[in-house]
Amino acid sequence: QRAVDQLFLNDATKANESSKVVLYLEPGIYSITSTIHIPPQANIVGAGPDKTIIRNSGAGPIFDTVTSSSTLLQLIKV
């Protein structure tokens, strides 16, 4: 979540050219315990379906979309 927040919800870069970046997930197994909140302008790319694996050990969904009005301190659900 921290990487998504820093890249896509950072007030210094939000809604300008600096926020149009891609978060690349390197090959590996990523274990999460809570939902990752993704804003609409986020681009997340893995190394491939058999190389970047996300495992969820939490009760909620892996990803949830929030609005572009969200901030680091306030997530606004779609």
Phi, psi and omega per residue, in radians:
Q1 nan -0.659 -3.107
R2 -1.025 -0.737 3.140
A3 -1.107 -0.757 3.111
V4 -1.085 -0.802 -3.136
D5 -1.065 -0.820 -3.100
Q6 -1.147 -0.643 -3.119
L7 -1.417 -0.709 -2.939
F8 -1.984 -0.309 -3.133
L9 -2.040 0.142 3.139
N10 -1.221 2.163 -3.101
D11 -1.038 -0.478 -3.113
A12 -1.249 -0.461 -3.078
T13 -2.103 -0.187 -3.064
K14 -1.026 2.366 3.059
A15 1.146 0.448 2.996
N16 -2.398 -3.128 -3.057
E17 -1.006 -0.548 -3.119
S18 -1.141 -0.386 -3.124
S19 -1.520 -0.093 3.141
K20 -1.556 1.238 -3.117
V21 -2.149 2.994 3.106
V22 -2.069 2.315 3.030
L23 -1.615 1.959 3.130
Y24 -1.640 2.218 3.048
L25 -1.714 2.029 -3.140
E26 -1.121 2.819 3.066
P27 -0.980 2.456 3.123
G28 2.663 3.105 3.098
I29 -1.883 2.145 -3.126
Y30 -1.903 2.074 3.118
S31 -1.772 2.200 3.118
I32 -2.105 2.678 3.141
T33 -2.052 -0.165 3.097
S34 -2.521 2.820 -3.079
T35 -1.073 2.416 3.040
I36 -1.677 2.162 -3.080
H37 -1.620 2.132 -3.020
I38 -2.002 2.166 3.047
P39 -1.366 2.810 -3.035
P40 -1.093 -0.477 -3.099
Q41 -1.494 0.010 -3.083
A42 -1.284 2.459 3.025
N43 -2.170 2.012 -3.130
I44 -2.122 2.209 -3.062
V45 -2.246 2.280 3.065
G46 -1.722 3.107 -3.116
A47 -1.451 -0.129 3.136
G48 2.475 2.794 -3.038
P49 -1.118 -0.435 3.129
D50 -1.803 0.082 -3.095
K51 -2.014 -0.676 3.090
T52 -1.906 1.968 -3.052
I53 -2.110 2.256 3.107
I54 -1.965 2.111 3.131
R55 -1.949 2.358 -3.100
N56 -1.895 2.063 3.052
S57 -1.853 0.108 3.110
G58 -1.609 3.135 -3.083
A59 -1.537 -0.401 -3.061
G60 -1.659 -3.038 3.112
P61 -1.238 2.813 3.106
I62 -1.188 -0.845 -3.126
F63 -2.141 2.611 3.046
D64 -2.471 2.414 -3.107
T65 -1.559 2.354 3.041
V66 -2.032 2.884 -3.096
T67 -1.393 2.877 3.113
S68 -1.227 -0.159 3.075
S69 -1.433 -0.117 -3.139
S70 -1.124 2.678 3.077
T71 -2.243 3.075 3.091
L72 -1.016 -0.545 -3.072
L73 -1.731 -0.276 -3.089
Q74 -2.436 1.952 3.083
L75 -1.613 2.259 -3.137
I76 -1.966 1.997 -3.087
K77 -1.206 2.622 3.102
V78 -1.284 nan nan
